[in-house]
Amino acid sequence: MRACDFVPRRRKCVCAYDGTGFAGWQSQAAGRGLAIQDVIEARLAAIFGQPVRIAGSGRTDAGVHALGQVFHFDAAWSHGEEKLLLALRTGLPSTIQIKSTRPVRADFHARFDARGKRYEYRIHLGDADPFARPYCWTVFRPLDVDAIRAAAARLIGRHDFRAFTALNGPAREDTVRMLHRLDVLQRGRRLRIVCEGDGFLYKMVRSLVGALVSVGEGKLSAADLAAILASRHRTATVQTAPAKGLFLAKVFY
């Protein structure tokens, strides 16, 4: 075997997971529950016979799902990418899937090289069936979808989104983000809110969705949302949508 086969290489992986029952993506302090990262690192340790740390594109909260989370790791592997992908998939639970793996440059970083992300939030108008219910916010009250779309349009652009985050840090912390897209798509009783931007704050997407649902219920107006945004102050007026309806759809590089 060639000496270069034993030289660690960096690999970029894309994975999907059902976040139900997990303590989020990132490893937690002892006693705070099992994270997606813990499960993947345990599988990598079994494959390579030693601890392997992974770095993700960012955190997802407990109960949040992913269709395209990205992470990287460094390890020496000499059996081809298809066999590595098979080895990863074979030993993971059915709630976690590695979709792809490929070598990348040594200085690639899943988090710091990311240019943006796309999240999707799923809402069901009325009672969802048992197969959809764990992965959406079931809203029984009628929603004015046109009003939601009008309010969403007021939020697109570069703004200070402090009023739509659960951050508890100092006010000087940078909370300005560029929101490229906030689409409200409807198909029958299913609503899908697509949120795309250069980065997102802690619980920002769920806060935006919660506020938009309040608009649809008539509790807030588009002007109210604009005023909340301008205030840079989080209040109980902004509800946080349930974690189970949120999906990290894609990371852009």
C-alpha positions in Angstrom: 0.0 0.0 0.0 1.2 3.5 -0.9 2.4 5.7 1.9 0.0 8.4 0.8 -2.9 6.0 1.6 -2.2 6.5 5.2 -2.1 10.3 5.1 -5.2 11.9 6.6 -7.4 13.7 4.1 -10.3 16.1 4.8 -13.7 15.0 3.6 -16.9 16.9 3.2 -20.1 15.0 4.0 -23.7 15.8 3.5 -26.2 14.2 5.8 -30.0 14.1 6.5 -31.6 13.3 9.9 -34.8 13.1 11.8 -34.1 15.3 14.8 -36.9 13.8 16.9 -35.6 12.6 20.2 -32.1 14.1 19.7 -30.6 17.0 21.7 -29.8 18.8 18.5 -26.8 18.6 16.1 -23.9 19.6 18.4 -22.6 17.4 21.3 -24.0 18.5 24.6 -22.6 18.5 28.1 -22.9 15.2 30.0 -26.5 14.4 30.9 -28.1 16.7 28.4 -28.9 14.1 25.8 -27.6 12.4 22.7 -26.8 14.7 19.7 -26.5 13.8 16.0 -22.8 14.6 16.2 -22.3 12.0 18.9 -23.8 9.3 16.8 -21.8 10.1 13.7 -18.6 10.4 15.6 -19.2 7.0 17.3 -19.6 5.4 13.8 -16.5 7.1 12.5 -14.5 5.8 15.6 -15.7 2.3 14.8 -14.7 2.5 11.2 -11.2 4.1 11.8 -10.4 2.5 15.2 -9.8 5.8 16.9 -11.7 9.0 17.8 -12.6 11.2 14.9 -14.0 14.7 15.5 -16.4 16.3 13.0 -17.2 19.9 12.4 -20.7 20.9 11.2 -21.9 23.9 9.2 -23.8 25.0 12.3 -26.1 23.9 15.0 -29.6 22.7 14.8 -31.7 22.8 18.0 -33.3 19.8 19.7 -36.1 18.4 17.5 -35.0 20.2 14.4 -34.4 18.1 11.2 -32.0 18.3 8.3 -32.2 17.4 4.6 -28.7 18.7 3.8 -26.5 19.3 6.9 -22.8 19.5 6.0 -19.8 18.4 8.1 -16.1 17.6 7.6 -13.6 15.4 9.2 -10.0 14.3 8.7 -8.9 10.6 8.5 -6.9 8.3 6.4 -8.9 6.0 4.1 -7.6 3.8 1.3 -10.6 1.9 0.1 -12.5 4.4 -2.1 -15.3 6.8 -1.4 -18.1 4.4 -2.2 -16.9 1.9 0.4 -16.5 4.7 3.0 -20.1 5.9 2.3 -21.3 2.3 2.6 -19.4 1.8 5.9 -21.0 5.0 7.3 -24.5 4.1 6.2 -24.3 0.6 7.4 -23.7 1.4 11.0 -26.0 4.4 11.5 -29.6 4.4 12.8 -32.3 4.7 10.3 -33.0 8.3 11.5 -29.6 9.5 10.2 -28.4 9.1 6.6 -25.1 10.1 5.1 -26.0 11.3 1.6 -22.5 11.9 0.2 -18.8 12.1 1.1 -15.9 13.4 -1.0 -12.3 14.6 -0.5 -11.9 18.4 -0.3 -9.0 20.7 0.1 -7.2 20.6 3.5 -8.3 24.0 4.5 -12.0 23.5 3.8 -14.3 24.2 6.8 -17.9 23.2 6.8 -18.9 26.2 9.0 -16.5 29.1 8.0 -16.6 28.4 4.3 -20.5 28.4 4.2 -21.9 31.4 2.2 -25.5 30.8 3.2 -28.2 28.4 4.2 -31.7 27.5 3.2 -34.3 26.5 5.8 -37.8 25.2 5.2 -40.6 25.3 7.8 -43.7 23.1 7.3 -47.2 24.0 8.5 -50.4 22.0 8.2 -53.7 23.8 8.2 -56.0 21.7 10.3 -55.3 18.2 11.7 -52.4 16.5 9.9 -52.3 12.7 9.4 -50.2 10.6 11.8 -47.3 10.4 9.3 -47.0 14.2 8.8 -47.9 15.3 12.3 -44.4 14.7 13.8 -42.8 16.9 11.1 -45.0 20.0 10.9 -46.7 22.6 13.0 -50.4 21.8 13.0 -52.4 25.1 13.1 -56.1 24.7 13.6 -57.0 28.4 13.4 -57.7 29.8 9.9 -54.7 31.7 8.4 -54.7 34.6 5.9 -52.0 33.4 3.6 -52.0 36.5 1.5 -51.4 38.6 4.7 -48.5 36.3 5.6 -46.9 36.7 2.2 -47.2 40.5 2.4 -45.6 40.6 5.9 -42.8 38.2 4.7 -41.9 40.6 1.9 -41.3 43.3 4.5 -38.6 41.2 6.1 -36.5 40.4 3.0 -33.1 42.3 2.8 -30.3 43.2 5.2 -31.7 44.0 8.6 -30.8 43.8 12.3 -32.8 40.7 13.3 -32.2 41.0 17.1 -36.0 41.1 17.7 -36.3 37.7 16.1 -33.7 35.8 18.0 -33.5 34.1 21.4 -29.9 35.3 21.9 -29.2 36.4 25.5 -25.8 37.9 24.7 -24.8 41.6 24.9 -26.5 44.1 22.7 -23.2 44.7 20.9 -23.3 41.2 19.4 -23.7 41.4 15.6 -27.3 40.5 14.7 -27.4 41.9 11.2 -28.2 39.3 8.5 -29.1 39.3 4.9 -32.3 37.5 4.2 -32.4 36.7 0.4 -35.7 34.8 0.3 -38.8 34.3 2.5 -41.3 32.5 0.4 -44.7 31.3 1.6 -45.7 28.3 -0.6 -49.1 26.6 -0.3 -50.4 23.3 -1.6 -53.8 22.5 -0.3 -53.6 22.5 3.5 -49.8 22.4 3.5 -47.8 25.6 3.9 -44.0 25.6 3.3 -42.0 28.7 4.4 -38.6 28.8 2.6 -36.1 31.0 4.3 -32.7 31.7 2.6 -29.9 34.0 3.8 -26.3 34.5 4.5 -26.6 33.2 8.1 -29.1 32.8 10.9 -29.3 33.6 14.5 -30.3 31.4 17.4 -34.0 30.4 16.8 -34.3 33.1 14.2 -36.2 31.1 11.6 -38.6 29.7 14.2 -39.2 33.2 15.5 -39.9 34.6 12.0 -42.3 31.8 11.3 -44.0 32.3 14.6 -44.5 36.0 13.9 -45.8 35.3 10.4 -48.4 32.8 11.8 -49.5 35.6 14.2 -50.0 37.8 11.2 -52.0 35.1 9.5 -54.2 34.8 12.6 -54.8 38.6 12.6 -52.9 39.1 15.9 -50.2 41.2 14.1 -50.1 43.2 10.9 -47.3 43.6 8.4 -46.7 47.1 9.8 -46.5 45.6 13.3 -43.8 43.2 12.1 -41.8 46.0 10.5 -42.0 47.9 13.8 -40.9 44.9 15.8 -37.9 44.5 13.4 -37.0 48.2 13.8 -37.2 48.0 17.6 -34.3 45.5 17.8 -36.0 44.2 21.0 -37.4 40.7 21.6 -40.7 40.6 23.4 -43.4 38.0 24.1 -45.2 39.3 21.0 -43.0 37.1 18.9 -43.8 33.5 19.4 -41.3 30.7 18.6 -42.6 28.1 16.2 -42.2 24.4 17.3 -38.9 22.8 16.5 -40.5 19.8 14.8 -41.6 21.7 11.7 -38.1 23.1 10.8 -35.7 21.5 8.3 -32.2 22.7 7.4 -32.6 22.2 3.6 -29.2 23.2 2.1 -25.9 24.8 2.9 -24.3 26.9 0.2 -20.6 27.1 -0.5 
